[in-house]
Amino acid sequence: MAQQQERGCLPCTNCFVTVPQDKYYAVESFGKFDHMLKPGLAFAGFDCCGICISFRSVTSRVDQIVVSVHTKTKDNVFVVASVAVQQSVLPEKAVDAMYKLTDVHAQIDSYVADVVRSCVPHMTLDEAFEKKDDVSSAVQQRLTVEMGLYGFQIHKALVTEMVPNAEVVQSMNE
C-alpha cells in the first residue's frame, strides 16, 4: 500500500494527467497538497516544465498483508500465529491515507502483534486453536478503530495458522 510519485501525460509538463480507475491521485502545488483528482483525464493546473505541480497516488484496491507473531500460551508452549489482514483506503479519507502514515504495513504489524500477544498468553494451546475466531475478532476490532484514524478500512483479519514449537509438534505426533 505504498504511495507513488506520478507524472503527467504530456512531456515536460504536469498540466494534464490520466488517473487510473484503481488509484487516488493527490495534486501538490510546490510540494503542498492542493486537491484530489477523479479517475479519467484531468486538468491539474498550470505547470512550467513539470516543477510547479506534482502528484502522489495510492491504490484503491484491497491489499493483504500477513503478520507472523511469536507468542507463548498459558501452558508455556511457544506458537507462531499467522494473521492475514485485508485493508483498503477509504475514498473519503484518501488524503489522510497518503499524508498521515509513512509505513502502513509496519503500523498494522504493531497492532496485530499487540493484540495477539495480549490474547494468546491467557489461553492454553488447545484453547488457542479453538478460539482462533475470537483472536481474529479482537484483531479486527482494534485495527478498524485505530487504522480508521489514518484513512484505512479493515475488511477482514483472519488467524490463518497457529504453529506450535517444533518439539511440541514432534511430541504430539509420537
Contacts in CASP RR format, 6 or more apart in sequence:
PFRMAT RR
TARGET T0000
AUTHOR 0000-0000-0000
METHOD contacts of the structure
MODEL  1
MAQQQERGCLPCTNCFVTVPQDKYYAVESFGKFDHMLKPGLAFAGFDCCG
ICISFRSVTSRVDQIVVSVHTKTKDNVFVVASVAVQQSVLPEKAVDAMYK
LTDVHAQIDSYVADVVRSCVPHMTLDEAFEKKDDVSSAVQQRLTVEMGLY
GFQIHKALVTEMVPNAEVVQSMNE
1 58 0 8 1.000
1 59 0 8 1.000
1 63 0 8 1.000
1 87 0 8 1.000
1 89 0 8 1.000
1 97 0 8 1.000
1 104 0 8 1.000
1 105 0 8 1.000
2 58 0 8 1.000
3 56 0 8 1.000
3 57 0 8 1.000
3 58 0 8 1.000
3 98 0 8 1.000
4 56 0 8 1.000
4 57 0 8 1.000
4 58 0 8 1.000
5 54 0 8 1.000
5 55 0 8 1.000
5 56 0 8 1.000
6 17 0 8 1.000
6 25 0 8 1.000
6 55 0 8 1.000
6 56 0 8 1.000
6 57 0 8 1.000
7 14 0 8 1.000
7 17 0 8 1.000
7 55 0 8 1.000
8 14 0 8 1.000
8 15 0 8 1.000
8 16 0 8 1.000
8 17 0 8 1.000
8 18 0 8 1.000
8 44 0 8 1.000
8 55 0 8 1.000
9 16 0 8 1.000
9 17 0 8 1.000
9 18 0 8 1.000
9 41 0 8 1.000
10 16 0 8 1.000
12 49 0 8 1.000
12 50 0 8 1.000
13 47 0 8 1.000
13 48 0 8 1.000
13 49 0 8 1.000
13 50 0 8 1.000
14 44 0 8 1.000
14 47 0 8 1.000
14 50 0 8 1.000
14 52 0 8 1.000
14 53 0 8 1.000
14 54 0 8 1.000
14 55 0 8 1.000
15 43 0 8 1.000
15 44 0 8 1.000
15 45 0 8 1.000
15 46 0 8 1.000
15 47 0 8 1.000
15 53 0 8 1.000
16 41 0 8 1.000
16 42 0 8 1.000
16 43 0 8 1.000
16 44 0 8 1.000
17 25 0 8 1.000
17 37 0 8 1.000
17 41 0 8 1.000
17 42 0 8 1.000
17 44 0 8 1.000
17 55 0 8 1.000
18 40 0 8 1.000
18 41 0 8 1.000
18 42 0 8 1.000
19 25 0 8 1.000
19 37 0 8 1.000
19 38 0 8 1.000
19 39 0 8 1.000
19 40 0 8 1.000
19 41 0 8 1.000
19 42 0 8 1.000
19 57 0 8 1.000
20 39 0 8 1.000
20 40 0 8 1.000
21 39 0 8 1.000
21 40 0 8 1.000
22 59 0 8 1.000
22 60 0 8 1.000
22 61 0 8 1.000
23 39 0 8 1.000
23 57 0 8 1.000
23 58 0 8 1.000
23 59 0 8 1.000
23 60 0 8 1.000
24 36 0 8 1.000
24 57 0 8 1.000
24 58 0 8 1.000
24 59 0 8 1.000
24 60 0 8 1.000
24 89 0 8 1.000
24 91 0 8 1.000
24 94 0 8 1.000
24 97 0 8 1.000
24 98 0 8 1.000
25 36 0 8 1.000
25 37 0 8 1.000
25 42 0 8 1.000
25 55 0 8 1.000
25 56 0 8 1.000
25 57 0 8 1.000
26 33 0 8 1.000
26 34 0 8 1.000
26 35 0 8 1.000
26 36 0 8 1.000
26 37 0 8 1.000
26 55 0 8 1.000
26 56 0 8 1.000
26 57 0 8 1.000
26 94 0 8 1.000
26 95 0 8 1.000
26 98 0 8 1.000
26 99 0 8 1.000
27 33 0 8 1.000
27 34 0 8 1.000
27 35 0 8 1.000
27 36 0 8 1.000
27 37 0 8 1.000
27 44 0 8 1.000
27 45 0 8 1.000
27 53 0 8 1.000
27 54 0 8 1.000
27 55 0 8 1.000
28 34 0 8 1.000
28 53 0 8 1.000
28 54 0 8 1.000
28 55 0 8 1.000
28 56 0 8 1.000
29 52 0 8 1.000
29 53 0 8 1.000
30 52 0 8 1.000
31 54 0 8 1.000
33 95 0 8 1.000
33 99 0 8 1.000
36 94 0 8 1.000
36 95 0 8 1.000
37 44 0 8 1.000
37 55 0 8 1.000
44 53 0 8 1.000
44 55 0 8 1.000
45 53 0 8 1.000
46 52 0 8 1.000
46 53 0 8 1.000
47 53 0 8 1.000
56 98 0 8 1.000
58 89 0 8 1.000
58 94 0 8 1.000
58 97 0 8 1.000
58 98 0 8 1.000
59 89 0 8 1.000
60 88 0 8 1.000
60 89 0 8 1.000
60 91 0 8 1.000
60 94 0 8 1.000
61 88 0 8 1.000
62 86 0 8 1.000
62 87 0 8 1.000
62 88 0 8 1.000
62 155 0 8 1.000
63 86 0 8 1.000
63 87 0 8 1.000
63 88 0 8 1.000
64 84 0 8 1.000
64 85 0 8 1.000
64 86 0 8 1.000
64 87 0 8 1.000
65 84 0 8 1.000
65 85 0 8 1.000
65 87 0 8 1.000
65 105 0 8 1.000
65 108 0 8 1.000
65 109 0 8 1.000
66 82 0 8 1.000
66 83 0 8 1.000
66 84 0 8 1.000
66 85 0 8 1.000
66 160 0 8 1.000
67 82 0 8 1.000
67 83 0 8 1.000
67 84 0 8 1.000
67 85 0 8 1.000
67 108 0 8 1.000
67 109 0 8 1.000
67 112 0 8 1.000
67 113 0 8 1.000
68 80 0 8 1.000
68 81 0 8 1.000
68 82 0 8 1.000
68 83 0 8 1.000
69 80 0 8 1.000
69 81 0 8 1.000
69 82 0 8 1.000
69 83 0 8 1.000
69 112 0 8 1.000
69 113 0 8 1.000
69 116 0 8 1.000
69 117 0 8 1.000
70 78 0 8 1.000
70 79 0 8 1.000
70 80 0 8 1.000
71 78 0 8 1.000
71 79 0 8 1.000
71 81 0 8 1.000
71 116 0 8 1.000
71 117 0 8 1.000
71 120 0 8 1.000
71 121 0 8 1.000
72 78 0 8 1.000
72 79 0 8 1.000
72 120 0 8 1.000
72 121 0 8 1.000
73 79 0 8 1.000
73 120 0 8 1.000
73 121 0 8 1.000
73 123 0 8 1.000
73 124 0 8 1.000
73 125 0 8 1.000
73 127 0 8 1.000
73 128 0 8 1.000
74 121 0 8 1.000
74 122 0 8 1.000
74 123 0 8 1.000
74 124 0 8 1.000
74 127 0 8 1.000
75 124 0 8 1.000
75 125 0 8 1.000
77 125 0 8 1.000
77 164 0 8 1.000
77 165 0 8 1.000
77 168 0 8 1.000
78 164 0 8 1.000
78 165 0 8 1.000
78 168 0 8 1.000
79 120 0 8 1.000
79 125 0 8 1.000
79 128 0 8 1.000
79 162 0 8 1.000
79 163 0 8 1.000
79 164 0 8 1.000
79 165 0 8 1.000
80 161 0 8 1.000
80 162 0 8 1.000
80 163 0 8 1.000
81 116 0 8 1.000
81 120 0 8 1.000
81 128 0 8 1.000
81 135 0 8 1.000
81 159 0 8 1.000
81 161 0 8 1.000
81 162 0 8 1.000
82 159 0 8 1.000
82 160 0 8 1.000
82 161 0 8 1.000
82 162 0 8 1.000
82 163 0 8 1.000
83 112 0 8 1.000
83 116 0 8 1.000
83 135 0 8 1.000
83 136 0 8 1.000
83 139 0 8 1.000
83 157 0 8 1.000
83 158 0 8 1.000
83 159 0 8 1.000
83 160 0 8 1.000
84 156 0 8 1.000
84 157 0 8 1.000
84 158 0 8 1.000
84 160 0 8 1.000
85 108 0 8 1.000
85 112 0 8 1.000
85 139 0 8 1.000
85 143 0 8 1.000
85 154 0 8 1.000
85 156 0 8 1.000
85 157 0 8 1.000
86 154 0 8 1.000
86 155 0 8 1.000
86 156 0 8 1.000
86 157 0 8 1.000
87 104 0 8 1.000
87 108 0 8 1.000
87 143 0 8 1.000
87 147 0 8 1.000
87 152 0 8 1.000
87 153 0 8 1.000
87 154 0 8 1.000
87 155 0 8 1.000
88 152 0 8 1.000
88 153 0 8 1.000
88 155 0 8 1.000
89 97 0 8 1.000
89 151 0 8 1.000
89 152 0 8 1.000
89 153 0 8 1.000
90 97 0 8 1.000
90 148 0 8 1.000
90 151 0 8 1.000
90 152 0 8 1.000
90 153 0 8 1.000
93 148 0 8 1.000
93 150 0 8 1.000
93 151 0 8 1.000
93 152 0 8 1.000
94 151 0 8 1.000
96 149 0 8 1.000
96 150 0 8 1.000
96 151 0 8 1.000
97 104 0 8 1.000
97 150 0 8 1.000
97 151 0 8 1.000
97 152 0 8 1.000
100 149 0 8 1.000
100 150 0 8 1.000
100 151 0 8 1.000
101 107 0 8 1.000
101 150 0 8 1.000
104 150 0 8 1.000
104 152 0 8 1.000
107 147 0 8 1.000
107 150 0 8 1.000
108 143 0 8 1.000
108 147 0 8 1.000
111 139 0 8 1.000
111 142 0 8 1.000
111 143 0 8 1.000
111 146 0 8 1.000
111 147 0 8 1.000
112 139 0 8 1.000
112 143 0 8 1.000
112 157 0 8 1.000
114 142 0 8 1.000
115 135 0 8 1.000
115 138 0 8 1.000
115 139 0 8 1.000
115 142 0 8 1.000
116 135 0 8 1.000
116 139 0 8 1.000
119 134 0 8 1.000
119 135 0 8 1.000
119 138 0 8 1.000
120 128 0 8 1.000
120 135 0 8 1.000
123 131 0 8 1.000
125 164 0 8 1.000
125 168 0 8 1.000
128 135 0 8 1.000
128 162 0 8 1.000
129 162 0 8 1.000
132 159 0 8 1.000
132 162 0 8 1.000
133 159 0 8 1.000
135 159 0 8 1.000
136 157 0 8 1.000
136 158 0 8 1.000
136 159 0 8 1.000
139 157 0 8 1.000
139 159 0 8 1.000
140 154 0 8 1.000
140 156 0 8 1.000
140 157 0 8 1.000
143 154 0 8 1.000
143 157 0 8 1.000
144 153 0 8 1.000
144 154 0 8 1.000
147 153 0 8 1.000
147 154 0 8 1.000
148 154 0 8 1.000
163 169 0 8 1.000
164 172 0 8 1.000
END
